[in-house]
Amino acid sequence: MARPKGSTNKKVAAVPTRKGKYNANGEHIDGFWFASAAEGKRYIQLVDMEKAGTIARLELQPTYQIMVKGKHIANYRADFRYVVLTEQGSIDRLIVEDVKGMITDVYTMKKKLVEAIYELEINEIPAGKVEHWVNKLP
């Protein structure tokens, strides 16, 4: 899900929050639904880093197909994907992030499959510690 240009980073007060999986309180920010307050906080942190030129190409909920022998098994949807920039503005590396309050067996299996198939690392940001990630990258 791409982020619209001119995002304001302000919560949309007219839309009530609702409980998500595992009793997380979801919220809308910049017209996007975030399954938890921690995920919304991380989004705001990443938008600020993008404005500062630390990262670029921020994407929300990038989806990876899990295929085995040409057969679609499942999809894995991360919370964020972006590139880290060098001081000169070139791409340093790709980051895939998931803000996690609870790690399930299904998530663990999908994570391992995606990391093996796509040869990438999925970085977990603990939901209870997201406030410590201001201006930090995995």
Residue frames relative to the residue before (quaternion, step in Angstrom):
aa qw qx qy qz dx dy dz
M 1.0000 0.0000 0.0000 0.0000 0.00 0.00 0.00
A 0.2997 -0.7699 0.5384 0.1661 3.57 -0.60 1.09
R 0.4297 -0.6833 0.5311 0.2576 3.52 -1.20 0.58
P 0.4625 -0.6906 0.4678 0.3005 3.62 -0.89 0.84
K 0.5374 -0.5970 0.4835 0.3479 3.55 -1.18 0.56
G 0.7942 0.2972 -0.2236 0.4806 3.56 -1.12 0.65
S 0.2207 0.7935 -0.5368 0.1829 3.60 1.10 0.60
T 0.3537 -0.7751 0.4968 0.1650 3.54 -1.05 0.80
N 0.3332 -0.7575 0.4894 0.2751 3.59 1.24 -0.38
K 0.5470 0.5922 -0.4173 0.4195 3.60 1.14 0.43
K 0.4938 -0.6425 0.4995 0.3063 3.52 -1.09 0.78
V 0.3776 -0.6878 0.5682 0.2480 3.54 -1.13 0.68
A 0.2909 -0.8192 0.4725 0.1453 3.57 -0.20 1.29
A 0.6179 0.5904 -0.3512 0.3825 3.60 1.08 -0.58
V 0.6936 0.4344 -0.2731 0.5056 3.59 1.18 -0.44
P 0.3530 -0.7568 0.5028 0.2232 3.61 -0.55 1.10
T 0.4830 -0.6373 0.5055 0.3241 3.55 -1.17 0.54
R 0.1452 -0.7699 0.6122 0.1068 3.54 -1.26 0.34
K 0.5598 -0.5908 0.4580 0.3575 3.51 -1.24 0.40
G 0.2393 -0.7556 0.5936 0.1394 3.55 -1.00 0.85
K 0.7548 -0.2868 0.2636 0.5278 3.52 -1.22 -0.45
Y 0.8459 0.1610 -0.1403 0.4888 3.54 -1.18 0.67
N 0.6006 -0.6307 0.3171 0.3754 3.58 1.17 0.79
A 0.3352 0.7231 -0.5294 0.2907 3.60 1.10 0.59
N 0.3632 -0.7099 0.5589 0.2274 3.56 -1.06 0.77
G 0.2286 -0.7919 0.5557 0.1088 3.54 -0.48 1.20
E 0.0695 -0.7947 0.6017 0.0404 3.54 -1.30 0.26
H 0.3945 -0.6762 0.5675 0.2550 3.52 -1.33 0.40
I 0.0482 0.7515 -0.6563 0.0470 3.56 -1.05 0.90
D 0.8454 0.0235 -0.0538 0.5309 3.59 -0.88 0.95
G 0.6868 -0.4923 0.2794 0.4559 3.58 1.11 0.63
F 0.6181 0.5142 -0.3487 0.4815 3.60 1.28 0.15
W 0.3651 -0.7015 0.5678 0.2285 3.55 -1.17 0.67
F 0.0988 -0.7687 0.6311 0.0328 3.55 -0.90 1.03
A 0.4975 -0.7131 0.4204 0.2594 3.55 -0.79 1.08
S 0.7948 0.1004 -0.0632 0.5951 3.60 1.20 -0.39
A 0.6215 -0.5298 0.4220 0.3937 3.53 -1.29 0.39
A 0.6221 0.5495 -0.3419 0.4407 3.60 1.04 -0.74
E 0.6446 0.5074 -0.3189 0.4747 3.59 0.98 -0.82
G 0.6417 0.5204 -0.3149 0.4672 3.59 1.02 -0.78
K 0.6381 0.5181 -0.3227 0.4693 3.59 1.02 -0.80
R 0.6583 0.5017 -0.3198 0.4612 3.58 0.94 -0.86
Y 0.5955 0.5606 -0.3553 0.4526 3.58 1.06 -0.74
I 0.6665 0.4940 -0.3041 0.4682 3.60 0.85 -0.95
Q 0.6294 0.5283 -0.3323 0.4629 3.61 0.99 -0.80
L 0.6885 0.4824 -0.2850 0.4605 3.58 0.90 -0.93
V 0.6157 0.5274 -0.3491 0.4699 3.61 1.03 -0.72
D 0.6448 0.5123 -0.3192 0.4690 3.60 0.98 -0.81
M 0.6610 0.4883 -0.3088 0.4788 3.61 1.00 -0.77
E 0.6199 0.5221 -0.3472 0.4718 3.59 1.09 -0.62
K 0.6485 0.5066 -0.3162 0.4720 3.61 0.98 -0.80
A 0.6809 0.4817 -0.2793 0.4758 3.59 1.11 -0.69
G 0.5076 -0.6777 0.4046 0.3455 3.59 1.26 -0.17
T 0.4319 0.6985 -0.4602 0.3373 3.58 1.24 0.32
I 0.7823 0.1065 -0.0394 0.6125 3.55 1.11 -0.81
A 0.1294 -0.7708 0.6167 0.0944 3.57 -1.32 0.21
R 0.8206 0.2894 -0.2083 0.4467 3.54 -1.41 0.19
L 0.1269 0.8128 -0.5508 0.1410 3.57 0.94 0.95
E 0.0463 -0.7834 0.6197 -0.0141 3.55 -0.85 1.07
L 0.2795 -0.7378 0.5914 0.1665 3.54 -1.15 0.71
Q 0.8777 0.0239 -0.0619 0.4746 3.51 -1.09 0.89
P 0.0974 0.7855 -0.6023 0.1042 3.61 0.62 1.04
T 0.2507 -0.7886 0.5514 0.1057 3.55 -0.96 0.92
Y 0.1443 -0.7640 0.6263 0.0568 3.52 -1.05 0.91
Q 0.3228 -0.7348 0.5643 0.1935 3.56 -0.89 0.94
I 0.2350 -0.7372 0.6181 0.1388 3.54 -1.01 0.88
M 0.0187 0.8019 -0.5899 0.0927 3.54 -0.42 1.33
V 0.0528 -0.7691 0.6365 0.0245 3.54 -1.07 0.81
K 0.8372 -0.0822 -0.0051 0.5407 3.57 -0.67 1.17
G 0.7298 -0.4536 0.2239 0.4599 3.54 0.95 0.96
K 0.6310 0.5186 -0.3375 0.4679 3.59 1.25 0.05
H 0.4079 -0.7098 0.5214 0.2407 3.57 -0.86 1.00
I 0.1943 -0.8029 0.5592 0.0698 3.55 -0.66 1.17
A 0.7656 -0.2026 0.1974 0.5778 3.57 0.85 -1.01
N 0.3489 -0.6706 0.5942 0.2747 3.51 -1.39 -0.03
Y 0.1741 -0.7286 0.6483 0.1362 3.53 -1.24 0.56
R 0.0991 -0.7922 0.6012 0.0338 3.56 -0.81 1.02
A 0.2526 -0.7641 0.5809 0.1220 3.55 -0.60 1.20
D 0.5672 -0.5803 0.4448 0.3791 3.58 -1.26 0.11
F 0.8215 -0.0119 0.0692 0.5659 3.58 0.86 -0.98
R 0.0196 -0.7409 0.6699 0.0443 3.52 -1.33 0.48
Y 0.1551 0.7766 -0.5948 0.1376 3.58 -0.96 0.90
V 0.3826 -0.6846 0.5566 0.2740 3.54 -1.30 0.15
V 0.3652 -0.6900 0.5859 0.2172 3.53 -1.19 0.74
L 0.2635 -0.7825 0.5499 0.1260 3.55 -0.93 0.94
T 0.4520 -0.6359 0.5468 0.3039 3.55 -1.21 0.59
E 0.6841 -0.4569 0.3555 0.4436 3.57 -1.28 0.08
Q 0.6636 0.4908 -0.2976 0.4798 3.58 1.19 -0.55
G 0.5729 -0.6341 0.3614 0.3730 3.60 1.26 -0.10
S 0.5433 0.5914 -0.4252 0.4174 3.58 1.22 0.14
I 0.6000 -0.5818 0.4131 0.3617 3.55 -1.27 0.42
D 0.2660 -0.7676 0.5702 0.1222 3.55 -0.86 1.06
R 0.7713 -0.2290 0.1879 0.5633 3.60 0.81 -1.02
L 0.4561 -0.6492 0.5424 0.2762 3.51 -1.38 0.36
I 0.1239 -0.7821 0.6086 0.0516 3.57 -1.02 0.87
V 0.0861 -0.7372 0.6681 0.0529 3.55 -1.08 0.87
E 0.0636 -0.8268 0.5584 -0.0224 3.57 -0.72 1.12
D 0.0539 -0.7449 0.6633 0.0466 3.49 -1.30 0.59
V 0.2680 -0.7279 0.6100 0.1619 3.57 -0.84 1.01
K 0.0358 -0.8421 0.5361 -0.0470 3.56 -0.54 1.18
G 0.1997 -0.7467 0.6258 0.1048 3.51 -0.93 1.02
M 0.7854 0.0708 -0.0102 0.6148 3.54 1.13 -0.75
I 0.2189 -0.7683 0.5901 0.1163 3.55 -0.89 0.95
T 0.1713 -0.8055 0.5643 0.0577 3.55 -0.57 1.22
D 0.6496 -0.5021 0.3944 0.4126 3.55 -1.29 0.26
V 0.6374 0.5247 -0.3300 0.4577 3.60 0.99 -0.82
Y 0.6405 0.5118 -0.3278 0.4694 3.60 0.93 -0.85
T 0.6557 0.5287 -0.3156 0.4369 3.59 0.87 -0.97
M 0.6711 0.4874 -0.3016 0.4701 3.59 0.93 -0.87
K 0.6612 0.4961 -0.3165 0.4652 3.61 0.89 -0.89
K 0.6264 0.5455 -0.3353 0.4445 3.59 0.98 -0.83
K 0.6726 0.4951 -0.2974 0.4626 3.58 0.87 -0.95
L 0.6552 0.5133 -0.3138 0.4569 3.59 0.95 -0.84
V 0.6744 0.4910 -0.2970 0.4646 3.59 0.87 -0.96
E 0.6509 0.5130 -0.3246 0.4559 3.59 0.91 -0.84
A 0.6772 0.4816 -0.2943 0.4721 3.60 1.00 -0.78
I 0.6932 0.4855 -0.2824 0.4516 3.60 0.85 -0.96
Y 0.7950 0.3196 -0.1479 0.4939 3.59 0.81 -1.02
E 0.3375 -0.7725 0.4743 0.2537 3.60 1.31 -0.04
L 0.5224 0.5826 -0.4471 0.4334 3.53 0.75 1.14
E 0.3959 -0.6868 0.5514 0.2597 3.55 -1.33 0.17
I 0.2372 -0.7361 0.6168 0.1466 3.56 -0.96 0.92
N 0.2291 -0.7953 0.5542 0.0890 3.54 -0.65 1.20
E 0.2323 -0.7783 0.5720 0.1143 3.56 -0.81 1.03
I 0.1604 -0.7406 0.6477 0.0790 3.51 -1.00 0.97
P 0.3617 -0.7415 0.5108 0.2418 3.65 -0.53 1.07
A 0.5158 -0.6781 0.4310 0.2972 3.57 -0.75 1.07
G 0.6870 0.4995 -0.2819 0.4461 3.58 0.99 -0.79
K 0.7498 0.3578 -0.2041 0.5178 3.59 1.24 -0.25
V 0.3144 0.7938 -0.4805 0.2001 3.58 1.24 0.24
E 0.6132 0.5664 -0.3579 0.4185 3.61 1.06 -0.64
H 0.6368 0.5223 -0.3275 0.4632 3.62 1.22 -0.37
W 0.6255 0.5715 -0.3207 0.4234 3.59 1.28 -0.12
V 0.3182 0.7450 -0.5241 0.2628 3.63 1.19 0.29
N 0.8522 -0.0070 -0.0632 0.5194 3.58 -0.77 1.13
K 0.5706 0.5599 -0.4012 0.4471 3.59 1.14 0.57
L 0.1818 -0.7625 0.6146 0.0887 3.50 -1.21 0.70
P 0.5521 -0.6025 0.4458 0.3652 3.60 -1.09 0.56
